[in-house]
């Protein structure tokens, strides 16, 4: 059993008590709410005549269903309009802070909370979205929940939970040029498996993480759930504090100094005990692309799609299903594979540093004719910042569409969807069958830079050949 | 209504395959709604339309099944509670498999649907037994922690806290959580960050 890790310390601090079932009643310090998984929860509150216990610890935005082209109200999609209206009504009725479209602070929930300084070390954070693991980048214990649990958090600011085990996932060394945080995430998932993290929180550590900026850490924590770990985190350090300082909701003045001292005390102790430890070498990580139908079916761009013989027995059936669905042959290289759609965005890779890296590759190049390529900033603030830096001009000059903030084609609950058997190079987090809106559509996950490389060459391309 | 879940017995439906994600269980387009109504009709919508009647959820022999038999990492991906809601509304009351995604498992608890784990061999064996004889009854006993099917029986595993919630009928913990308001406030008062800003 783990001991003296950040996970243990934060868990203990938020422990309200032991329930008759033996589970822990855990206080949730920040509850993030969006339009898809909350309307039923608010309805349940009404049915039970319950109120929101801590409205000031609850923050809402709208992201999944937001159109990224035409945002004029009412939305063209009546169902989407109904969902946003419900959120508007529910947040007003319960006095919950709501960042609506056009507020200047709307965006993907996992982008806006960190950028406003709502996400802080030592917090417990829950949201009705599996990618809530993102916020662990700050040294928070942060995880996705379902709608009935959203109801519980609204009503009591707590959840009934059993404690997770803790696995330290260490990566050491310098990332090679053209290798990004996304590649680190895909590499870890590939090595530990899509279910390797079930029952665990992942503590990401080692010199590679020490050197990452906050947005890179968020990318890796975001994808912890794709490796089965409901929760992933990085111990807070000076990088965390430098990012947080001055943000809207960050502590100020004397409180800041007290906060930093408290945050430092939460770091995993040098003699902390873990349930498991795995170690990777950064030098072994290359630009990584998925070829199959789970985020664990990835290969480095230098490799070929694995032969069936090379795949562990338990994964063979999924591999066969993947070869067939993706229409790919074992032993084949992905390099040179034609793509139809190129998407940069999502809670994994829709932040300003992602757009900067994408623009670096796009600058002076052209999207190949016939390819639909679009860039979706993760929030209204990211969009504004990118425009201030002239990134939008670089993208549009190169033939990319420059969109409004939202989840877009990561999960296609809005007009951005694949059509038929289209192949998408995507900076998002899931390549599940049908994920991007067409029941036969195909998704290859990769870093934003690799997506742009695919857009400007028309095929899956090693971005390192385009970087100076 | 008695909310205790101690033993469920019924016909079963085998759904073979690892890593069946919640996007497959209920595609995102069905999430564009403000209620969970009608989700049962759309469970596995895309898989079913592709298999044109040959998907287990469409096969007449499996209609009326209460027990869903799956393999590894079932329910991975999105946290959408719409997934277990759709499965439950189709008629499933309990699931047995090699492993379940953490969030999916938690969502099932909230709906009073136990997800029990067994060895990979037992998961496959149960599926095979039901494929060979779809009328055979599968019985899951949470008190004895055992699954049985014909002459075969084996141990089932489940997180002990969740098992207690099912047996005691306290899987809907909302009321219990709210009732601890004073203790909740104590914790809130000692958390430094609630006083920041």
Interface residues (C-beta under 8 A of the other chain):
Chain A: X13 X14 X15 X16 X17 X19 X20 X21 X22 X23 X25 X27 X29 X36 X37 X39 X40 X43 X48 X50 X53 X54 X57 X64 X65 X77 X79 X80 X82 X83 X86 X120 X122 X123 X128 X129 X130 X132 X143 X144 X145 X146 X147 X148 X149 X151 X152 X155 X156 X157 X158 X159 X160 X161 X162 X164 X194 X195 X198 X199 X225 X228 X230 X249 X250 X251 X252 X255 X258 X259 X262 X294 X314 X315 X317 X318 X321 X411 X412 X413 X430 X432 X433 X434 X435 X437 X439 X440
Chain B: X16 X17 X18 X19 X21 X23 X24 X27 X28 X29 X31 X32 X33 X34 X35 X36 X46 X47 X49 X50 X72 X73 X76 X77 X78 X79 X80 X81 X82 X84 X99 X100 X101 X102 X103 X106 X107 X110 X111 X120 X159 X160 X161 X162 X164 X165 X168 X170 X172 X173 X174 X175 X176 X177 X178 X180 X181 X183 X184 X186 X187 X188 X190 X191 X192 X193 X194 X195 X196 X197
